[in-house]
Amino acid sequence: MKVGLAPDLEAWIMGWGPRAKVLAPVALRNRIAASLQKAAMQY
């Protein structure tokens, strides 16, 4: 799916949990990965 980058995009993607996979852009993929790592460290 191609979409424009918007402030709420990361939260929307995170809402899909393990059913979502960011393929590109790499910067967004890295931000999602970092957010997930931070969340995992809390448990």
C-alpha positions as MATLAB code, in Angstrom:
seq = 'MKVGLAPDLEAWIMGWGPRAKVLAPVALRNRIAASLQKAAMQY';
ca = [
       0.000    0.000    0.000;
       1.354    3.437   -0.868;
       0.459    6.358    1.387;
       1.852    9.762    2.206;
       3.750   10.117    5.458;
       1.633   11.774    8.117;
       2.065   12.238   11.883;
      -0.517    9.570   12.728;
       0.832    6.970   10.318;
       3.174    5.277   12.814;
       0.401    4.891   15.412;
      -1.956    3.511   12.767;
       0.633    0.938   11.693;
       1.350   -0.032   15.303;
      -2.379   -0.569   15.786;
      -2.219   -3.463   13.343;
       0.284   -5.242   15.590;
       1.951   -8.302   14.079;
      -0.362   -8.218   11.053;
       1.524   -5.226    9.579;
       4.926   -5.121    7.931;
       6.514   -1.879    6.762;
       8.527   -2.493    3.613;
       9.461    1.102    2.773;
      10.599    3.736    3.347;
      13.476    2.435    5.425;
      13.273    5.376    7.852;
       9.670    4.514    8.733;
      10.539    0.828    8.996;
      13.325    1.701   11.446;
      11.038    3.926   13.552;
       8.469    1.139   13.816;
      11.173   -1.381   14.752;
      12.533    0.948   17.450;
       9.053    1.490   18.889;
       8.423   -2.247   19.032;
      11.771   -2.879   20.722;
      10.967   -0.261   23.384;
       7.560   -1.848   23.978;
       9.073   -5.344   24.264;
      11.590   -4.125   26.843;
       8.697   -3.178   29.149;
       7.614   -6.814   29.421;
];
